[in-house]
Amino acid sequence: MSERLYRPSNVTEGDMFMDGLCFRCKKEKACQILSDTFIYGITDWISDSGKRHNSRCRYYHNCKGRAGGPTEGVACKICGG
């Protein structure tokens, strides 16, 4: 079985994770798991069609998709991804 990193799909899901686990933990300030959550650089939106949109694009968070990084998906022809 391959190891998968956990990445919340949106801010609400991330807040629920933190509220349910991290904010109740006594090790919060020195937690490696919490530090590792910042491994992803989420700057773009990957639409369900596989196109990458940057924050200046009209489709950024305005279509079905997920958060992603700058090397995922195919660059949008409108914004350049």
Buried (B, 14 or more C-beta within 10 A) or exposed (E): EEEEEEBBEEEEEBEEBBEEEBEEEEEEEEBEEBEEBEEEEEEBBBBEEEBBBBEEBEBBEEBEBBBBEEEBBEBBEEBEB
